Amino acid sequence: MKFTGFTVVVCAFMLTQAVFAQTDQPISIPAGTTFPQIHYHPAPDPNSVEPPLSGSSIPSWNYSVVSPIDKKTYTGTIIGTNPANKPGGVTVVPMVIVPVRLVFQYSSTSSFIFDPTVADPGCLGTGNTGVSLLQASPLFDYVTYSAKGVNVGTSQYIDLFQRANFWNDVSASGGANYHTLLGAALLPVQTVTVASANTGTPKGTVYSESVFCGKNTGNVNQAGKLGVMNISFWDPTAQSLITKLGLNPNTFVFFLFYNTVMSTSPVNACCTTGYHSFKGAQTYGVGDFQGDPNWLVAVSDTSALSHELGEWVNNPIGVNATPAWGHIGQVSGCQANYEVGDPLSGKPLLAVKMPNGFTYHVQELAFFDWYYRISPSKGVNAWYSVAGTFTADAGAVCK
C-alpha cells in the first residue's frame, strides 16, 4: 500500500475533566464530552537489583551525545542496532501481544466486558476485532513512506520512524538495509475481573455516552461504553500475568485493551491510554485499541499503541535523560527524558489506509535531535519529527 506522506486527521472535541463517583451503574456522560489523553511514565522500579536489559537478549545499543544547549553529555539505550554502524542490518525484536478481556463486575449478575478479541461491527466494520485490526495495522504490516519526496522505505511504522529519525546515517552508503522490526506473537486472551465502582476502594468504573459508533447491545463491547480502570490495580496484575504466562526478559510484552483506559491516583485522574514500564530486566507495555474515536481527544484505533511502541524502542526503561523541555503536547511543565511521543500528544493524528480497507491512525513522533538540540537535524529533510511538524529543536532549557 502506497504510504505517500501523511494525511492529517483532527479530532474536534472540547476537553472536559471527568469525575468518578461510586455507583452500581455506568456513569452517564453528556454527549460531546471527551477526556484528556495522558501517557503514564512510572518511576524506575526501586526494587530492581540489576540494570534493566542487562538480563535480556533483546538487541540494544548505547549512545553518548553532547548537547549544544547546555554542553552536558547525555547517555542512553535504544532498542535495535546503532544506525551509524555499517553495513546496516535488520533487527527483529521479539515481542508478544497479550489481549486482555476486562470484566467490570458491578454485581453477581451485572457486568460490562471489554474484549479486543470480540467484534464491534459498528466501530470496526463487519468481522473485525481489535486484535485482527492490530495485526493488519501499519504497526506490524508494511507500508511505504515518502517524506516530501524522499523515499524513507517500506516497512512497519516504528521502523520507518527510526529510519527517518537517523536518516543521515541510514541514507549513507551501507545503511540502506537498516531496520528495527517488531516480530510479534499473539498469545491467548487473558481475563481480568475489575471490582465494581461502589466498593470501598474502587478499581474501575464504566462511562456511558449517547454519541457513539458502536451497535453492540449485549454486555460485551457495548455501544457507548468506556471502561476506566485504576492503574494501581492494573500494573501489579500485568506483572502477575507475565509470571503466569511464563514470559521472560528476552521478550517485550505488550498488553492490549479495547475501549478501556486507566486512571492514575486519585482515581478520577482520567485518562491514561497506555504506558511502558519494567520490573527487573523485564520490559512491558500496555495500550488501548480505541474503537470509538468520539471518546478521547486525538485518540483513535492504534494511535496510543504507536505512541507506546515508539517510546519503548527509543527509551526502553524511561531513563534516557535529555536537557529539560516542555510546555508542549501533553507536558504542561518541564520534562527531561527521551519520550518520543509526549511532545506531540493531542496533536492531529496521521492517517494510513491499509489493504484491508481500514484507515488507521498513528501518532507523529519526535526525533532524537529535537530533544538534544542538534542542528542541523540528522532526520529526514532536516526535520525534527516524522511528518515535519517540528522544523526546529526544543529550544532553550525548560524552566
ROVEXZA-598066 format. One record per residue (C-alpha): residue in one letter; y, x negated, z negated; chain; residue number from 1. Coordinates in nm, 3 decimals. Each point is the difference from the previous one (the first is absolute). Layout:
<pts>
  res       py       px       pz  chain    n
    a        Y        X        Z      A  NUM
...
</pts>
This chain:
<pts>
  res       py       px       pz  chain    n
    m    0.000    0.000    0.000      A    1
    k    0.335   -0.143    0.102      A    2
    f    0.214   -0.072   -0.305      A    3
    t    0.335   -0.065    0.166      A    4
    g    0.254   -0.033   -0.276      A    5
    f    0.018    0.246   -0.285      A    6
    t    0.106    0.362   -0.002      A    7
    v    0.218    0.088   -0.297      A    8
    v   -0.084    0.312   -0.198      A    9
    v    0.235    0.124   -0.272      A   10
    c   -0.117    0.227   -0.282      A   11
    a    0.300    0.223   -0.058      A   12
    f   -0.035    0.123   -0.356      A   13
    m    0.226   -0.039   -0.302      A   14
    l   -0.115   -0.185   -0.311      A   15
    t   -0.053    0.186   -0.323      A   16
    q   -0.179   -0.121   -0.312      A   17
    a   -0.308    0.195   -0.101      A   18
    v   -0.073    0.076   -0.364      A   19
    f   -0.344    0.047   -0.151      A   20
    a   -0.080    0.291   -0.224      A   21
    q   -0.308    0.098   -0.195      A   22
    t   -0.162    0.300    0.168      A   23
    d   -0.333    0.151    0.093      A   24
    q    0.108    0.051    0.361      A   25
    p    0.159   -0.209    0.275      A   26
    i    0.375   -0.044   -0.033      A   27
    s    0.192    0.179    0.275      A   28
    i    0.261   -0.209    0.179      A   29
    p    0.280    0.165    0.199      A   30
    a   -0.026   -0.030    0.377      A   31
    g    0.154   -0.320    0.131      A   32
    t   -0.039   -0.193   -0.326      A   33
    t   -0.132   -0.352    0.048      A   34
    f   -0.064   -0.298   -0.224      A   35
    p    0.121   -0.358    0.011      A   36
    q   -0.250   -0.257    0.120      A   37
    i   -0.086   -0.279   -0.242      A   38
    h   -0.232   -0.294    0.051      A   39
    y   -0.126   -0.123   -0.332      A   40
    h   -0.017   -0.371   -0.080      A   41
    p   -0.197   -0.066   -0.319      A   42
    a    0.060   -0.317   -0.195      A   43
    p   -0.265   -0.274    0.036      A   44
    d   -0.299    0.061   -0.223      A   45
    p    0.056   -0.199   -0.325      A   46
    n   -0.376   -0.003   -0.060      A   47
    s   -0.075   -0.195    0.316      A   48
    v   -0.160   -0.331   -0.091      A   49
    e    0.016   -0.157    0.346      A   50
    p    0.250    0.015    0.285      A   51
    p   -0.087    0.302    0.216      A   52
    l   -0.160   -0.087    0.335      A   53
    s   -0.135   -0.324   -0.149      A   54
    g   -0.332    0.179   -0.051      A   55
    s    0.010    0.167    0.340      A   56
    s   -0.110   -0.104    0.347      A   57
    i    0.270    0.211    0.167      A   58
    p    0.185   -0.247    0.226      A   59
    s    0.354   -0.084   -0.112      A   60
    w    0.262   -0.268    0.048      A   61
    n    0.281   -0.135   -0.214      A   62
    y    0.361   -0.054    0.101      A   63
    s    0.295   -0.191   -0.140      A   64
    v    0.354    0.069    0.119      A   65
    v    0.346   -0.109   -0.108      A   66
    s    0.241    0.292    0.022      A   67
    p    0.344   -0.093    0.134      A   68
    i    0.158    0.272   -0.216      A   69
    d   -0.069   -0.174   -0.333      A   70
    k   -0.163   -0.332    0.104      A   71
    k   -0.306    0.084   -0.213      A   72
    t   -0.363   -0.055    0.104      A   73
    y   -0.222    0.308    0.013      A   74
    t   -0.377    0.003    0.032      A   75
    g   -0.249    0.278    0.063      A   76
    t   -0.331    0.116    0.147      A   77
    i   -0.060    0.207    0.314      A   78
    i   -0.328    0.145    0.126      A   79
    g   -0.142   -0.153    0.319      A   80
    t    0.071   -0.346    0.138      A   81
    n    0.322   -0.194    0.044      A   82
    p    0.153    0.098    0.338      A   83
    a    0.152   -0.350    0.026      A   84
    n   -0.348   -0.156    0.023      A   85
    k   -0.126   -0.048    0.353      A   86
    p   -0.200    0.123    0.169      A   87
    g    0.055    0.340   -0.156      A   88
    g   -0.316    0.187   -0.087      A   89
    v   -0.122    0.349   -0.081      A   90
    t   -0.042    0.099   -0.366      A   91
    v   -0.193    0.316   -0.080      A   92
    v    0.076    0.110   -0.356      A   93
    p   -0.293    0.174   -0.175      A   94
    m    0.112    0.338   -0.130      A   95
    v   -0.159    0.323   -0.121      A   96
    i    0.157    0.345    0.010      A   97
    v   -0.100    0.232   -0.283      A   98
    p    0.090    0.367    0.061      A   99
    v    0.076    0.178   -0.328      A  100
    r   -0.061    0.372   -0.056      A  101
    l    0.243    0.101   -0.275      A  102
    v   -0.085    0.313   -0.198      A  103
    f    0.302    0.130   -0.194      A  104
    q   -0.186    0.207   -0.261      A  105
    y    0.215    0.275   -0.152      A  106
    s   -0.282    0.184   -0.174      A  107
    s   -0.377    0.032    0.018      A  108
    t    0.042    0.234    0.297      A  109
    s    0.328   -0.112    0.158      A  110
    s    0.062   -0.322    0.191      A  111
    f    0.189   -0.141    0.297      A  112
    i   -0.174   -0.269    0.201      A  113
    f    0.152   -0.260    0.232      A  114
    d   -0.260   -0.171    0.217      A  115
    p    0.065   -0.242    0.291      A  116
    t   -0.348    0.077    0.141      A  117
    v    0.067    0.376    0.038      A  118
    a    0.179    0.149    0.300      A  119
    d    0.356    0.133   -0.016      A  120
    p    0.042    0.148    0.351      A  121
    g    0.348    0.138   -0.059      A  122
    c    0.145   -0.343   -0.076      A  123
    l   -0.243   -0.237    0.171      A  124
    g   -0.137    0.194    0.295      A  125
    t   -0.345    0.149    0.053      A  126
    g   -0.287   -0.222   -0.110      A  127
    n    0.217   -0.270   -0.155      A  128
    t   -0.012   -0.131   -0.355      A  129
    g    0.210   -0.261   -0.174      A  130
    v   -0.291   -0.245    0.027      A  131
    s   -0.071    0.059    0.369      A  132
    l    0.368   -0.026    0.090      A  133
    l    0.042   -0.318   -0.205      A  134
    q   -0.290   -0.163    0.184      A  135
    a    0.165    0.078    0.336      A  136
    s    0.350   -0.096   -0.117      A  137
    p    0.202   -0.305    0.109      A  138
    l   -0.088   -0.154   -0.338      A  139
    f   -0.357   -0.056    0.123      A  140
    d   -0.004    0.081    0.372      A  141
    y    0.185   -0.206    0.262      A  142
    v    0.339    0.067    0.159      A  143
    t    0.230   -0.216    0.209      A  144
    y    0.347   -0.078   -0.131      A  145
    s    0.292   -0.108    0.215      A  146
    a    0.308   -0.100   -0.200      A  147
    k    0.298    0.045    0.230      A  148
    g   -0.201   -0.134    0.292      A  149
    v   -0.190   -0.266   -0.196      A  150
    n   -0.374    0.066    0.002      A  151
    v   -0.104   -0.065   -0.361      A  152
    g   -0.364    0.083    0.072      A  153
    t   -0.272    0.264   -0.016      A  154
    s   -0.142    0.040   -0.347      A  155
    q    0.023    0.191   -0.330      A  156
    y    0.346    0.081   -0.137      A  157
    i   -0.010   -0.245   -0.294      A  158
    d   -0.115   -0.281    0.228      A  159
    l    0.274    0.081    0.250      A  160
    f    0.249   -0.015   -0.286      A  161
    q   -0.130   -0.343   -0.107      A  162
    r    0.018   -0.129    0.355      A  163
    a    0.357    0.128    0.038      A  164
    n    0.086   -0.131   -0.348      A  165
    f   -0.094   -0.359    0.090      A  166
    w    0.067    0.031    0.373      A  167
    n    0.138   -0.350    0.056      A  168
    d   -0.331   -0.143   -0.122      A  169
    v   -0.218    0.263    0.167      A  170
    s    0.172   -0.028    0.338      A  171
    a   -0.011   -0.381   -0.001      A  172
    s   -0.273   -0.185    0.185      A  173
    g   -0.333    0.047   -0.176      A  174
    g    0.110    0.303   -0.203      A  175
    a   -0.071    0.288    0.236      A  176
    n   -0.338    0.076   -0.158      A  177
    y    0.141    0.039   -0.352      A  178
    h   -0.116    0.327   -0.161      A  179
    t   -0.047    0.143   -0.349      A  180
    l   -0.227    0.303    0.038      A  181
    l   -0.121    0.254   -0.256      A  182
    g   -0.377    0.035    0.028      A  183
    a   -0.057    0.316   -0.201      A  184
    a   -0.325    0.168   -0.105      A  185
    l   -0.002    0.362   -0.115      A  186
    l   -0.170    0.084   -0.330      A  187
    p   -0.122    0.346   -0.111      A  188
    v    0.258    0.234   -0.149      A  189
    q    0.046   -0.031   -0.378      A  190
    t    0.085    0.300   -0.219      A  191
    v    0.254   -0.032   -0.281      A  192
    t    0.090    0.290   -0.229      A  193
    v    0.362    0.015   -0.114      A  194
    a    0.064    0.181   -0.327      A  195
    s    0.211    0.316    0.015      A  196
    a    0.376   -0.014   -0.043      A  197
    n   -0.007    0.211   -0.316      A  198
    t   -0.183   -0.256   -0.214      A  199
    g    0.177   -0.198   -0.270      A  200
    t    0.017   -0.309    0.223      A  201
    p    0.010    0.134    0.358      A  202
    k   -0.160   -0.222    0.259      A  203
    g    0.121    0.200    0.295      A  204
    t    0.122    0.325    0.146      A  205
    v    0.027    0.180    0.332      A  206
    y    0.321    0.102    0.174      A  207
    s    0.025    0.303    0.226      A  208
    e    0.240    0.040    0.292      A  209
    s    0.073    0.293    0.230      A  210
    v    0.071   -0.217    0.308      A  211
    f   -0.309   -0.183    0.122      A  212
    c   -0.210   -0.079    0.305      A  213
    g   -0.345    0.071   -0.144      A  214
    k   -0.220    0.306    0.039      A  215
    n   -0.276   -0.061   -0.255      A  216
    t   -0.034    0.293   -0.241      A  217
    g   -0.278   -0.129   -0.224      A  218
    n    0.050   -0.239   -0.289      A  219
    v   -0.065   -0.313    0.215      A  220
    n    0.304   -0.147    0.178      A  221
    q    0.170    0.334   -0.053      A  222
    a    0.310    0.064    0.207      A  223
    g    0.329   -0.069   -0.174      A  224
    k   -0.151   -0.199   -0.288      A  225
    l    0.075   -0.358   -0.109      A  226
    g   -0.198   -0.175   -0.273      A  227
    v    0.190   -0.227   -0.241      A  228
    m   -0.205   -0.228   -0.225      A  229
    n    0.119   -0.225   -0.282      A  230
    i   -0.036   -0.362    0.111      A  231
    s   -0.092   -0.106   -0.354      A  232
    f   -0.312    0.216    0.039      A  233
    w   -0.076   -0.105    0.356      A  234
    d    0.025   -0.380   -0.022      A  235
    p   -0.278   -0.053   -0.261      A  236
    t   -0.204    0.256    0.192      A  237
    a    0.040   -0.212    0.314      A  238
    q   -0.117   -0.309   -0.185      A  239
    s   -0.302    0.191   -0.134      A  240
    l   -0.090    0.114    0.351      A  241
    i    0.011   -0.359    0.126      A  242
    t   -0.255   -0.093   -0.268      A  243
    k   -0.213    0.310    0.062      A  244
    l   -0.016   -0.068    0.374      A  245
    g   -0.098   -0.364   -0.052      A  246
    l    0.301   -0.135    0.188      A  247
    n    0.122   -0.356   -0.047      A  248
    p    0.309   -0.218    0.060      A  249
    n   -0.126   -0.101    0.345      A  250
    t    0.109    0.343    0.124      A  251
    f    0.335    0.176   -0.010      A  252
    v   -0.059    0.353   -0.134      A  253
    f    0.223    0.286    0.117      A  254
    f   -0.020    0.350   -0.151      A  255
    l    0.102    0.286    0.228      A  256
    f    0.156    0.325   -0.126      A  257
    y    0.092    0.311    0.197      A  258
    n    0.320    0.193   -0.081      A  259
    t    0.001   -0.158   -0.344      A  260
    v    0.258   -0.230   -0.153      A  261
    m    0.044   -0.160   -0.340      A  262
    s    0.254    0.014   -0.279      A  263
    t    0.106   -0.289   -0.219      A  264
    s    0.084    0.032   -0.369      A  265
    p    0.158    0.230   -0.096      A  266
    v   -0.227    0.242    0.180      A  267
    n    0.288    0.159    0.193      A  268
    a    0.093   -0.323    0.181      A  269
    c   -0.124    0.118    0.338      A  270
    c   -0.104   -0.109    0.257      A  271
    t   -0.199   -0.320    0.051      A  272
    t   -0.169    0.015    0.340      A  273
    g   -0.189   -0.328   -0.036      A  274
    y   -0.023   -0.344   -0.157      A  275
    h   -0.197   -0.323    0.011      A  276
    s   -0.116   -0.190   -0.307      A  277
    f   -0.269   -0.229   -0.139      A  278
    k   -0.218   -0.064   -0.301      A  279
    g   -0.126   -0.354   -0.031      A  280
    a   -0.084   -0.114    0.351      A  281
    q   -0.059    0.355    0.125      A  282
    t    0.281    0.143    0.216      A  283
    y    0.018    0.370    0.077      A  284
    g    0.239    0.266    0.122      A  285
    v    0.043    0.373    0.031      A  286
    g    0.191    0.227    0.235      A  287
    d    0.053    0.363    0.094      A  288
    f   -0.082    0.129    0.347      A  289
    q    0.275    0.260    0.007      A  290
    g   -0.110    0.290    0.215      A  291
    d    0.307    0.212   -0.061      A  292
    p    0.325   -0.184    0.082      A  293
    n    0.207    0.280   -0.156      A  294
    w   -0.064   -0.132   -0.350      A  295
    l    0.139   -0.351   -0.015      A  296
    v    0.301   -0.184    0.137      A  297
    a   -0.097   -0.229    0.291      A  298
    v   -0.373    0.022   -0.079      A  299
    s   -0.254    0.123    0.254      A  300
    d   -0.371   -0.061    0.066      A  301
    t   -0.048   -0.383   -0.010      A  302
    s    0.355   -0.112   -0.089      A  303
    a   -0.074   -0.070   -0.369      A  304
    l   -0.325   -0.174    0.095      A  305
    s    0.182   -0.229    0.245      A  306
    h    0.249   -0.090   -0.275      A  307
    e   -0.272   -0.102   -0.246      A  308
    l   -0.222   -0.185    0.247      A  309
    g    0.297   -0.198    0.132      A  310
    e    0.104   -0.092   -0.352      A  311
    w   -0.349   -0.101   -0.111      A  312
    v   -0.044   -0.232    0.298      A  313
    n    0.335   -0.169   -0.067      A  314
    n   -0.001    0.007   -0.380      A  315
    p   -0.357    0.067   -0.117      A  316
    i    0.071   -0.014   -0.374      A  317
    g    0.368    0.088    0.004      A  318
    v    0.135   -0.331   -0.132      A  319
    n    0.135   -0.167    0.315      A  320
    a    0.355   -0.063   -0.122      A  321
    t    0.316    0.010    0.212      A  322
    p    0.373   -0.028   -0.064      A  323
    a    0.110    0.333   -0.147      A  324
    w    0.080    0.276    0.249      A  325
    g    0.060    0.371   -0.042      A  326
    h    0.216    0.313    0.025      A  327
    i   -0.198    0.100    0.307      A  328
    g   -0.303    0.216    0.083      A  329
    q   -0.179    0.109   -0.316      A  330
    v    0.164   -0.277   -0.206      A  331
    s    0.309    0.130   -0.178      A  332
    g    0.054   -0.320   -0.198      A  333
    c   -0.121   -0.355    0.064      A  334
    q   -0.352   -0.116    0.082      A  335
    a   -0.128   -0.355    0.049      A  336
    n   -0.337    0.010    0.173      A  337
    y   -0.142    0.002    0.352      A  338
    e   -0.088    0.371    0.033      A  339
    v    0.035    0.068    0.372      A  340
    g    0.021    0.379   -0.026      A  341
    d    0.248    0.063   -0.280      A  342
    p    0.334   -0.070    0.175      A  343
    l   -0.090    0.244    0.279      A  344
    s   -0.158    0.278   -0.211      A  345
    g    0.155    0.337    0.071      A  346
    k    0.126   -0.116    0.339      A  347
    p   -0.100    0.165    0.331      A  348
    l   -0.370   -0.041    0.072      A  349
    l   -0.150   -0.153    0.313      A  350
    a   -0.211    0.239    0.208      A  351
    v   -0.311   -0.106    0.190      A  352
    k   -0.203    0.243    0.214      A  353
    m   -0.363   -0.110    0.012      A  354
    p   -0.276    0.080    0.255      A  355
    n   -0.131    0.281   -0.226      A  356
    g    0.326    0.186    0.069      A  357
    f    0.125   -0.027   -0.358      A  358
    t    0.346   -0.145   -0.057      A  359
    y   -0.011   -0.236   -0.297      A  360
    h    0.288   -0.131   -0.208      A  361
    v    0.026   -0.349   -0.147      A  362
    q    0.277   -0.155   -0.203      A  363
    e    0.215   -0.277    0.141      A  364
    l   -0.049   -0.325   -0.193      A  365
    a    0.237   -0.290   -0.070      A  366
    f   -0.056   -0.361    0.108      A  367
    f   -0.052   -0.310   -0.214      A  368
    d    0.334   -0.151    0.103      A  369
    w    0.191    0.309   -0.119      A  370
    y   -0.102   -0.071   -0.359      A  371
    y    0.052   -0.377    0.007      A  372
    r    0.323    0.019    0.205      A  373
    i   -0.124   -0.221    0.282      A  374
    s    0.232   -0.009    0.301      A  375
    p   -0.070    0.036    0.281      A  376
    s   -0.303    0.215   -0.068      A  377
    k   -0.336   -0.124    0.126      A  378
    g   -0.093    0.363    0.062      A  379
    v   -0.026    0.158    0.342      A  380
    n    0.342    0.026    0.171      A  381
    a    0.144   -0.179   -0.306      A  382
    w   -0.029    0.338   -0.178      A  383
    y   -0.052    0.038   -0.373      A  384
    s   -0.231    0.306    0.019      A  385
    v   -0.273    0.113    0.235      A  386
    a    0.204    0.264    0.187      A  387
    g    0.329   -0.185   -0.019      A  388
    t    0.172    0.217   -0.260      A  389
    f    0.090   -0.317   -0.190      A  390
    t    0.198   -0.237    0.222      A  391
    a    0.125   -0.214   -0.289      A  392
    d   -0.161   -0.133   -0.317      A  393
    a    0.027    0.148   -0.352      A  394
    g    0.332   -0.173   -0.063      A  395
    a    0.141   -0.129   -0.328      A  396
    v   -0.222   -0.024   -0.307      A  397
    c   -0.012    0.345   -0.155      A  398
    k    0.174    0.049   -0.333      A  399
</pts>
